[in-house]
Amino acid sequence: MNVLRLIVFLNALVISALTSAQLPEPAAPVEITQAMVSAWAEPGLPDATANWQSISLPFRNSDLATRLSEQALDHGAIWVRMTTHRPADTAQVSLLFLRYNLSMQAFFNGTEVASNGTRAGRLTTAWNRPLIATIPESLWVEGANEILVRLAITPWGGTLAPVLAGETNLLQRIQEARYFQQVELNTILLAFALTIGIFTLGLWSMRRHDTVYLWFSGICLAWATGIAHTVIYYNPLPYSVWLPVVHTAIDACIFFMYGFIGRLAGAQRPLRERLFLGWTIAGSITHQLMPPELFWYSAYLIHTVGVLVLGVMIFRVTVIAVRQRKIEAIIVSAAIVAQIFLFVVNAFLMFFDNAEAWNRTLSFAYLGIPALLLVFTGVLLRRFTQALATAESLNRNLEHKVEVSRQIIARNFAERRRLEMQQAAQQERQKIYRDLHDDVGSRLLSIIHADTDKKLGDMARSALESLRQAVSRANTPDQTLHDLLLDIAEETRLRLEGSGHQVVWQQTGDIPETVIPSVIAYNINRIMKELVSNIIRHAGAEHVAVEVNTEADSLTITVNDDGRGFLPGTQSGNGLRNIRSRAAEINADVDWHSTPHGTRCRLKIHRVTPANIDLHQ
């Protein structure tokens, strides 16, 4: 079954190919280039009695004699008369009017066959819309057939390209292709330009500091205004207003390109921009005031000056971009150079080339701008994505910094909470110590004075001393090394000088800004008190020298006296054992050197630099 279907399908293809091969190709359309013109102002269609002037197509009203041109402008229209014979071997014949300005009506043997139409209060601007007129078979006559065209013209010009006569299907394809290229494509591009212009204007409103978006939006909106001239059919504005607006938009588009590429490449010059802006404004005023017969030459001269200024900027930007390897600026410069080339081609075809080229050319400058806008859009999107990536990176960095700060704050809060709890516990301990000292201490003191038992009294004295030391330990705060040494020096001098000794206190080295924990400060203080007590009670000395040395990360206190000294076997008393015990508690070293002429005791405390001291040891 499938094989049968395949055979039927292949037969159908063969039959279709044979049939197509047998159909004749449509004959090429005939181009009508000879015509006559008349400024006929009477009602109805002009006849043979009208004042006809022979012309060749393409026709411009500037080609007319002065009087005939003035008459036509007074009436706002001119009549064009042509003749044609029916093409042989053509089933259906049509006429194709590729180019005309501004609008027209077509009559074939006295019957209207095509028209652009009118709307009240509007100007029909159909200059960019090819018009096709299909000729009914009944209108054909033997021999010459008359074609009359009523062409609406303005002081700014009136034109009619050669008319094509030929097979209807062929001319319809030509008309549809030209209509797509000249109207539908421009309509799409107009919507694209407006969308991009409004979009970039919105980007600029969010990033006011980045004016490159504003200048690009100006390019899009100015070009959209210019290309609207190719799309608008029923124009609400008079032609005397609308045409200068269109050419002002072209100048504005060139000016915005100048500012845009200058900012994109970092090559803007404010003074030159102001001068160029002044030229653009002057050009706009000139467009409004220039007489119609000089308008086109003036307009294109102003455009050419703007393009030359833009070309100078392009050259400068290209040199800078190549030197600094700015790829974006190089791409944009190349795109604008291409657009300038298309503008030159369009101007050459309009003013200097032959009629055939003028008839067949499209508006190259208009078709080049969309490619330029696409390049600009790509560059701006790349800049926007780069800025977005940078913003995201900065946001991630900011989030990381916020997280780090949060952790630091959390640690600080926890540390503060711990310190508060520690301070509360310390305050509570001090309260307990005060209560013990006031209560238990008073009771022990009563036992000492009331009891006659020496052993019990000694025990009470020992317990009272331990209690006082515990209270003293609790009341010793964290303090700087400088303050600790001042306190020790003051108490040492006071006790020794009060007992008749001469005291010399010496400090060498810089005292570091170090906070000494209370437990270390307390033990150093107790060791020094014990040493002073031993000198007062046992040494029989007259002079005492205390040397304090801070070097590296250690503190060394050396106490020298000129007393009687002690024998080597007597270094195991309670006072000396207490000194060794307290030194070991704070990881310090202590040693003695005694002779019959005096004793030297050296206490060395390690790790007293700010980086190594533990406040909560």
C-alpha positions in Angstrom: 0.0 0.0 0.0 2.8 2.4 0.9 4.6 1.5 -2.3 1.4 2.4 -4.3 1.2 5.7 -2.5 4.8 6.5 -3.3 4.2 5.7 -7.0 1.2 8.0 -7.2 3.2 10.8 -5.5 6.1 10.4 -7.9 3.7 10.5 -10.9 2.1 13.6 -9.6 5.5 15.3 -9.3 6.4 14.3 -12.9 3.0 15.6 -14.3 3.4 18.8 -12.3 7.0 19.3 -13.7 5.8 18.7 -17.3 2.9 21.0 -16.9 5.1 23.7 -15.5 7.6 23.2 -18.3 4.8 23.7 -20.9 3.6 27.0 -19.4 5.3 30.0 -21.2 7.3 32.5 -19.2 5.5 35.8 -18.9 6.9 38.4 -21.2 9.0 41.2 -19.7 7.0 44.3 -18.9 7.1 47.2 -21.3 8.5 50.5 -20.0 6.7 53.6 -21.0 9.1 56.5 -21.1 7.5 59.0 -23.5 4.7 61.2 -22.3 3.1 64.7 -22.4 2.2 67.0 -19.6 -0.4 69.7 -19.2 -1.5 72.1 -16.4 -5.1 71.5 -17.3 -7.4 73.2 -14.7 -10.8 72.7 -16.3 -13.3 70.2 -14.9 -13.1 66.7 -16.2 -10.3 65.0 -18.0 -8.0 67.0 -20.4 -8.5 66.3 -24.1 -6.5 66.9 -27.2 -7.1 70.7 -27.0 -5.1 71.0 -23.7 -1.7 72.6 -23.9 0.5 69.5 -23.9 4.3 69.5 -23.6 6.3 66.5 -24.6 8.6 65.0 -21.9 10.6 61.9 -21.2 10.1 59.9 -18.0 11.3 60.0 -15.3 9.7 63.4 -14.9 10.4 66.1 -12.4 8.3 69.3 -12.3 11.6 71.2 -12.4 11.9 70.0 -16.0 8.8 72.0 -17.0 8.8 75.4 -18.5 8.5 78.1 -15.9 5.0 79.2 -16.9 3.7 75.6 -17.1 5.3 74.8 -13.7 3.7 77.9 -12.1 0.3 76.9 -13.5 0.6 73.4 -12.2 1.6 74.6 -8.7 -1.3 76.9 -8.6 -3.7 74.0 -9.2 -1.6 71.6 -7.0 -1.5 68.9 -9.8 -0.3 68.3 -13.3 -1.6 65.9 -15.9 0.6 63.4 -17.6 -0.6 61.7 -20.9 0.9 58.4 -22.3 -0.2 55.9 -24.9 0.3 52.2 -25.1 -0.7 49.2 -27.2 -2.0 46.0 -25.7 0.8 43.6 -25.2 0.4 40.5 -27.4 0.0 37.0 -25.8 -0.8 38.5 -22.4 -4.1 37.4 -20.8 -4.3 40.1 -18.1 -2.5 43.4 -18.4 -1.7 45.9 -15.6 0.2 49.1 -15.2 2.7 49.6 -12.4 3.7 53.0 -11.1 6.8 52.4 -9.1 7.7 56.0 -8.1 5.7 59.2 -8.0 5.4 62.2 -5.7 3.1 62.9 -3.8 0.0 61.0 -4.9 -1.9 60.2 -8.1 -5.0 59.1 -10.0 -4.7 56.9 -13.1 -7.3 56.8 -16.0 -7.3 54.3 -18.8 -9.2 55.4 -21.9 -11.2 57.8 -19.8 -12.0 55.4 -16.9 -10.3 55.6 -13.5 -8.3 52.4 -12.8 -6.2 53.3 -9.8 -6.0 56.0 -7.1 -4.3 56.6 -3.8 -7.4 58.0 -2.2 -7.9 61.0 0.0 -9.0 61.8 3.6 -10.5 65.0 4.8 -8.0 67.2 6.6 -5.0 65.0 5.7 -2.3 65.1 3.0 -1.9 61.9 1.0 1.8 61.2 0.9 2.0 58.0 -1.2 5.4 58.8 -2.7 7.0 55.5 -1.4 4.1 53.2 -2.2 4.1 51.5 -5.7 0.7 51.5 -7.2 -0.7 48.9 -9.6 -3.6 49.4 -11.9 -5.2 46.3 -13.4 -6.8 47.1 -16.8 -10.1 45.3 -17.5 -10.2 43.6 -20.9 -13.3 45.7 -21.9 -11.3 49.0 -21.7 -8.8 48.0 -24.4 -9.2 49.4 -27.9 -7.4 48.6 -31.1 -4.3 50.7 -31.7 -3.2 53.3 -29.2 -4.7 53.4 -25.7 -4.6 56.6 -23.6 -3.3 56.7 -20.1 -3.9 59.8 -18.1 -2.3 60.5 -14.7 -3.3 63.3 -12.4 -0.2 63.8 -10.3 -0.4 65.8 -7.1 2.7 68.0 -6.7 4.0 70.6 -4.3 6.5 73.5 -4.5 9.1 71.0 -3.1 8.7 68.7 -6.2 6.7 66.3 -8.2 8.0 63.2 -9.9 6.9 60.3 -12.0 9.1 57.3 -12.9 8.6 55.3 -16.1 5.5 53.3 -16.1 5.6 49.5 -16.5 2.9 47.7 -18.6 2.8 43.9 -18.6 1.3 40.7 -17.3 -0.6 41.2 -14.1 0.9 38.4 -12.1 4.4 39.5 -12.9 3.7 43.1 -12.0 2.0 42.1 -8.8 5.1 40.2 -7.7 7.2 43.3 -8.5 4.8 45.6 -6.7 4.6 43.3 -3.6 8.4 43.1 -3.4 8.9 46.8 -3.7 6.0 47.5 -1.2 7.6 45.1 1.3 11.0 46.7 0.9 9.8 50.3 0.9 6.8 50.3 3.3 6.3 47.1 5.3 10.0 46.7 6.2 10.3 50.3 7.2 7.2 49.9 9.3 8.8 47.1 11.2 12.0 49.1 11.5 10.1 52.1 12.8 8.5 50.0 15.5 12.0 48.5 16.3 13.6 52.0 16.6 10.8 53.3 18.8 11.0 50.3 21.1 14.8 50.5 21.4 14.6 54.2 21.9 12.1 54.1 24.6 13.8 51.1 26.2 17.2 52.9 26.3 15.5 56.0 27.6 14.2 54.0 30.4 17.7 52.6 31.1 19.0 56.1 31.2 16.3 57.1 33.7 17.6 54.4 36.0 21.3 55.2 35.3 21.4 59.0 35.0 25.1 59.1 35.3 25.6 57.0 32.2 24.5 59.4 29.5 25.5 57.1 26.6 22.0 55.5 26.9 20.4 59.0 26.5 22.4 59.7 23.4 21.5 56.4 21.9 17.9 56.9 22.6 18.1 60.2 20.8 19.6 58.4 17.7 16.7 55.9 17.7 13.9 58.5 18.2 15.3 60.9 15.6 15.7 58.2 13.1 12.2 56.9 13.8 10.9 60.4 13.0 12.8 60.5 9.7 11.7 57.0 8.6 8.1 57.8 9.5 8.1 59.8 6.2 8.3 56.5 4.3 5.4 55.0 6.2 2.8 57.7 6.9 0.1 57.6 4.3 -2.4 60.3 5.4 -0.2 63.0 7.0 -2.0 65.3 9.5 0.7 68.0 9.0 1.0 70.3 6.0 3.9 69.4 3.7 5.6 72.7 4.3 5.9 71.7 8.0 6.4 68.0 7.7 9.3 68.0 5.2 11.5 70.4 7.3 10.7 68.2 10.4 11.9 65.1 8.6 15.2 66.7 7.6 15.7 68.2 11.0 15.3 64.7 12.4 18.1 63.5 10.0 20.4 66.3 11.3 19.5 65.5 14.9 20.3 61.8 14.3 23.8 62.7 13.0 24.3 65.0 16.0 23.3 62.2 18.4 25.6 59.8 16.7 28.4 62.3 17.2 27.7 62.5 21.0 27.1 58.8 21.4 30.3 57.6 19.9 32.3 60.3 21.7 31.0 59.1 25.0 31.3 55.4 24.1 35.0 55.9 23.3 35.7 58.5 26.0 36.6 61.1 23.3 33.9 63.8 23.8 34.8 67.4 23.6 32.1 69.7 25.3 33.0 72.8 23.3 32.9 71.0 19.9 29.6 69.4 20.9 28.1 72.8 21.7 29.3 74.1 18.3 27.8 71.1 16.5 24.5 71.5 18.4 24.5 75.1 17.3 25.0 74.0 13.7 22.1 71.5 14.0 19.8 74.1 15.4 20.8 76.5 12.7 20.1 73.8 10.1 16.6 73.2 11.5 15.8 76.9 11.2 17.2 76.9 7.7 15.0 74.0 6.7 11.9 75.9 7.9 12.8 79.2 6.1 14.5 77.9 2.9 12.4 78.6 -0.3 11.1 75.3 -1.9 13.2 75.7 -5.1 16.4 75.7 -3.0 15.2 73.3 -0.2 16.8 70.1 -1.4 20.2 71.5 -2.2 20.2 73.3 1.2 19.0 70.3 3.1 21.6 67.9 1.6 24.4 70.5 2.1 23.5 70.7 5.8 23.4 66.9 6.0 26.8 66.7 4.2 28.4 69.1 6.7 27.1 67.1 9.6 28.3 63.9 8.0 31.8 65.4 7.5 31.9 66.5 11.2 30.8 63.0 12.2 33.5 61.6 9.9 36.2 63.6 11.7 34.9 62.3 15.0 35.0 58.7 13.6 38.6 59.2 12.6 39.6 60.4 16.0 37.7 57.6 17.8 39.2 55.0 15.5 42.7 56.1 16.2 42.0 56.1 20.0 40.2 52.8 19.8 43.0 51.1 17.8 45.6 52.6 20.1 43.8 51.5 23.3 42.3 48.4 21.8 38.7 49.4 22.5 36.8 46.8 20.5 33.4 48.4 21.0 34.5 51.7 19.7 36.1 50.1 16.6 32.9 48.2 15.8 30.7 51.2 16.2 33.1 53.3 14.1 33.0 50.8 11.3 29.2 50.7 11.4 28.9 54.5 11.2 31.4 54.6 8.3 29.3 52.0 6.5 26.2 54.2 7.1 28.1 57.3 5.8 28.9 55.4 2.7 25.2 54.5 2.1 24.3 58.2 2.6 26.8 59.2 -0.1 25.4 56.5 -2.4 21.9 57.7 -1.8 22.8 61.3 -2.5 24.7 60.5 -5.6 21.8 58.4 -7.1 19.4 61.2 -6.3 21.3 64.1 -7.8 23.9 62.9 -10.2 23.2 59.4 -11.6 21.0 58.6 -14.7 17.3 58.2 -14.6 17.3 54.4 -14.7 19.3 54.2 -11.5 17.1 56.8 -9.8 14.0 54.8 -10.8 15.3 51.5 -9.4 17.2 52.5 -6.4 15.9 52.1 -2.8 16.6 54.5 0.0 19.9 53.0 1.0 20.5 55.4 3.9 17.2 54.3 5.5 18.1 50.6 5.1 21.6 51.1 6.5 20.4 52.7 9.8 18.7 49.6 11.2 22.0 47.7 10.9 23.7 50.5 12.7 21.1 50.4 15.4 21.6 46.7 15.8 25.3 47.3 16.2 24.7 50.1 18.7 22.1 47.9 20.6 24.6 45.0 20.8 27.3 47.3 22.1 24.9 48.8 24.7 23.6 45.4 25.8 27.2 44.2 26.2 28.0 47.3 28.3 24.8 46.7 30.3 25.6 43.0 30.9 29.1 44.0 32.0 27.7 46.6 34.3 25.2 44.0 35.6 28.0 41.5 36.1 30.0 44.1 38.0 27.0 45.0 40.1 26.4 41.3 40.9 30.1 40.9 41.8 30.0 44.0 44.1 26.7 42.7 45.6 28.4 39.3 46.4 31.3 41.1 47.9 28.9 43.3 49.9 27.0 40.2 51.1 30.3 38.6 52.1 31.3 41.7 54.0 27.9 41.9 55.7 28.2 38.3 56.7 31.7 38.9 58.1 30.4 41.9 59.9 27.5 40.0 61.3 29.8 37.3 62.6 32.1 39.9 64.2 29.1 41.6 65.8 27.8 38.2 67.0 31.3 37.4 68.5 31.5 40.8 70.0 28.0 40.4 71.5 28.9 36.9 72.9 32.2 38.3 74.3 30.4 41.2 75.8 27.8 38.9 77.3 30.6 36.7 78.7 32.4 39.7 80.2 29.1 40.9 81.7 28.5 37.5 83.3 32.2 37.4 84.4 31.8 40.9 85.9 28.6 39.9 87.6 30.3 36.8 89.0 33.3 38.9 90.1 31.0 41.4 91.9 29.2 38.5 93.6 32.6 37.0 94.7 33.7 40.3 96.1 30.5 40.6 98.0 31.0 37.1 99.5 34.7 38.0 100.3 33.6 41.2 102.1 31.0 39.3 104.0 33.6 36.7 105.0 36.1 39.3 106.0 33.5 41.3 108.0 32.0 38.2 109.7 34.5 35.4 109.8 37.4 37.8 110.1 35.9 39.5 113.2 35.2 36.1 114.8 38.8 34.9 114.2 40.2 38.1 115.6 38.0 37.6 118.7 39.4 34.1 119.1 43.0 35.4 118.9 42.5 38.0 121.6 40.2 35.9 123.8 41.9 32.5 123.9 45.0 31.8 125.9 46.0 28.7 124.0 49.0 29.6 121.8 48.4 26.9 119.3 44.8 27.8 118.8 45.8 31.5 118.5 48.4 30.6 115.8 45.8 28.7 113.8 43.4 31.6 114.1 46.1 34.0 112.9 46.9 31.8 110.0 43.2 31.5 109.0 42.8 35.3 109.3 45.9 35.8 107.0 44.6 33.4 104.4 41.2 35.1 104.5 42.8 38.5 104.0 44.9 37.2 101.1 41.8 35.8 99.4 40.0 39.1 99.7 43.1 40.9 98.4 43.3 38.6 95.5 39.7 39.2 94.6 40.0 42.9 94.8 43.1 43.1 92.6 41.9 44.3 89.2 43.4 44.0 85.7 45.8 46.9 85.2 48.5 48.1 82.9 52.1 47.2 83.5 52.9 50.9 84.0 50.3 51.3 86.7 51.4 48.0 88.4 55.0 49.1 88.6 54.0 52.5 90.0 52.0 50.8 92.8 54.8 48.4 93.6 57.4 51.2 93.6 55.3 53.4 95.9 54.6 50.6 98.4 58.3 49.4 98.4 59.7 52.9 99.1 57.0 53.6 101.7 57.8 50.4 103.7 61.6 50.4 103.3 62.1 54.1 103.9 59.7 53.8 106.9 62.0 51.2 108.4 65.1 53.3 107.9 66.4 51.9 104.6 67.7 53.9 101.7 66.0 52.9 98.5 67.0 53.3 94.8 64.4 52.4 92.2 65.7 52.1 88.5 63.8 51.3 85.3 65.4 50.6 82.0 63.7 50.1 78.6 60.3 51.3 77.4 57.3 50.1 79.4 54.9 48.4 76.9 51.3 49.3 76.8 50.3 46.0 78.3 47.3 45.1 80.4 48.3 42.6 83.1 45.6 40.2 84.3 44.6 40.4 87.9 46.1 37.0 88.9 49.5 37.9 87.5 49.4 41.4 89.0 48.4 40.0 92.4 51.2 37.4 92.5 53.9 39.9 91.4 52.6 42.3 94.1 52.7 39.5 96.8 56.2 38.4 95.8 57.5 42.0 96.1 55.8 42.4 99.5 57.4 39.1 100.7 60.8 40.2 99.5 60.5 43.6 101.3 59.3 41.9 104.5 62.3 39.5 104.5 64.7 42.5 104.1 63.0 44.4 106.9 62.8 41.4 109.3 66.0 39.4 108.5 68.6 41.2 106.3 69.8 44.0 108.6 70.5 46.0 105.4 70.9 49.8 105.0 70.7 50.1 101.2 68.2 48.5 98.9 68.3 48.8 95.1 65.5 47.7 92.8 66.1 47.4 89.1 63.2 46.9 86.6 64.1 45.9 83.1 61.7 45.3 80.1 63.2 43.7 77.1 61.7 41.6 74.2 58.6 40.1 75.7 59.8 39.7 79.4 59.9 41.7 82.6 62.7 41.3 85.1 62.7 42.7 88.6 66.0 42.5 90.6 66.2 43.3 94.3 69.6 43.9 95.9 70.4 44.6 99.5 73.7 45.0 101.5 72.5 42.9 104.5 74.1 39.9 106.1 72.7 37.4 103.6 71.8 33.9 104.6 73.3 30.5 104.5 72.7 28.2 101.5 70.9 25.7 103.7 68.4 28.2 105.0 66.5 28.9 101.6 63.6 26.7 102.6 61.6 29.0 104.9 57.9 29.6 104.5 58.5 33.1 102.9 60.8 31.7 100.2 58.6 28.8 99.5 55.6 31.2 99.1 57.7 33.2 96.6 58.6 30.1 94.6 55.0 28.9 94.6 53.6 32.3 93.4 56.3 32.5 90.7 55.4 29.0 89.5 51.7 30.0 89.4 52.4 32.8 86.9 55.1 30.8 84.9 57.9 33.1 86.2 61.5 32.3 87.1 62.9 33.3 90.5 66.5 32.8 91.9 68.6 34.1 94.8 72.3 34.8 95.2 73.4 35.5 98.8 76.8 36.4 100.3 77.8 37.7 103.8 77.7 41.2 102.2 74.2 41.1 100.7 71.5 39.3 98.8 70.2 39.5 95.3 66.8 38.2 94.2 65.8 38.1 90.5 62.2 37.6 89.3 61.7 37.1 85.6 58.1 37.1 84.1 57.7 35.9 80.5 55.1 36.9 77.9 54.1 40.4 78.9 53.7 41.8 75.3 50.2 43.0 74.2 49.9 40.1 71.7 50.7 37.4 74.3 49.0 38.4 77.5 45.7 36.5 78.2 43.4 38.8 80.1 41.5 35.8 81.5 44.3 33.5 82.4 
